[in-house]
Amino acid sequence: MPNFYVGKWNFTDELSGKVHLLEVNATLKILIDGRKLPGKITKLDDKELIFIDKYGYQLRLDATEKHPVSLFDEADNRVYPIVKIDN
């Protein structure tokens, strides 16, 4: 399992200007702004983590050289650059 997806990142919604917190915990649960998203991971490799939410929309974390770099939200059809937060 690629454990480099585990961690916390900030991303900014450019429409509202709001900064959000994305967290992938050690059991690969996905949280946004501290709220766990219902759904499941359908793909996990060195390039991407794909999560399908309860509505069938895809959240995709894209990685380059084992570093997550962006979040794609199918519900919004938007890609958000993500910035790692050091713990």
C-alpha positions as CSV (number, residue, x, y, z in Angstrom):
1,M,0.0,0.0,0.0
2,P,1.4,3.4,-0.9
3,N,1.4,5.1,2.5
4,F,2.6,8.5,1.1
5,Y,-1.1,9.3,0.7
6,V,-1.5,9.4,4.5
7,G,-1.3,12.9,5.8
8,K,-2.9,16.4,5.7
9,W,-3.1,18.9,2.9
10,N,-4.6,22.4,2.4
11,F,-6.4,23.3,-0.8
12,T,-8.2,26.5,-1.7
13,D,-11.5,26.9,-3.3
14,E,-10.8,29.8,-5.7
15,L,-14.5,30.6,-6.1
16,S,-15.1,31.2,-2.4
17,G,-11.5,31.9,-1.3
18,K,-12.0,29.3,1.5
19,V,-9.0,27.1,2.5
20,H,-10.0,23.5,3.1
21,L,-8.2,20.7,5.0
22,L,-7.9,17.3,3.3
23,E,-6.8,14.4,5.5
24,V,-6.1,10.8,4.7
25,N,-5.7,8.9,7.9
26,A,-3.7,5.7,8.6
27,T,-6.7,3.5,7.8
28,L,-7.2,5.4,4.5
29,K,-10.4,7.2,5.6
30,I,-10.8,10.5,3.8
31,L,-11.8,13.6,5.8
32,I,-12.4,17.1,4.5
33,D,-12.5,19.9,7.1
34,G,-12.6,17.2,9.8
35,R,-15.6,15.4,8.5
36,K,-15.3,11.8,7.3
37,L,-16.6,11.2,3.8
38,P,-18.7,8.2,3.3
39,G,-17.5,6.0,0.4
40,K,-14.7,3.7,-0.6
41,I,-11.3,3.7,-2.3
42,T,-11.6,1.9,-5.6
43,K,-8.0,2.3,-6.8
44,L,-4.7,2.9,-5.0
45,D,-1.2,2.9,-6.7
46,D,1.8,5.1,-7.0
47,K,0.0,7.5,-9.4
48,E,-3.4,8.0,-7.9
49,L,-5.8,7.2,-5.1
50,I,-9.4,7.1,-6.3
51,F,-12.3,7.4,-3.8
52,I,-16.0,7.1,-4.8
53,D,-18.3,8.9,-2.5
54,K,-21.8,7.8,-1.5
55,Y,-23.3,9.7,-4.5
56,G,-21.0,8.0,-7.0
57,Y,-18.7,11.0,-7.5
58,Q,-15.0,10.5,-7.7
59,L,-12.4,12.2,-5.6
60,R,-8.9,11.5,-7.0
61,L,-5.6,12.3,-5.4
62,D,-2.9,12.5,-8.1
63,A,0.7,11.8,-7.2
64,T,4.0,12.6,-8.9
65,E,7.1,10.8,-7.7
66,K,5.2,9.5,-4.6
67,H,4.1,13.0,-3.6
68,P,0.4,13.8,-3.8
69,V,0.1,17.0,-5.8
70,S,-3.6,17.6,-6.6
71,L,-7.1,16.7,-5.8
72,F,-9.7,16.2,-8.6
73,D,-13.4,16.6,-7.4
74,E,-15.7,15.1,-10.0
75,A,-18.8,16.7,-8.3
76,D,-17.3,20.2,-9.1
77,N,-15.3,19.0,-12.1
78,R,-12.3,20.9,-10.7
79,V,-8.7,20.2,-9.9
80,Y,-7.2,21.7,-6.7
81,P,-3.5,21.9,-6.1
82,I,-2.8,20.6,-2.6
83,V,-0.1,21.7,-0.2
84,K,1.2,19.3,2.5
85,I,0.9,20.3,6.1
86,D,3.8,19.2,8.2
87,N,2.7,17.6,11.5
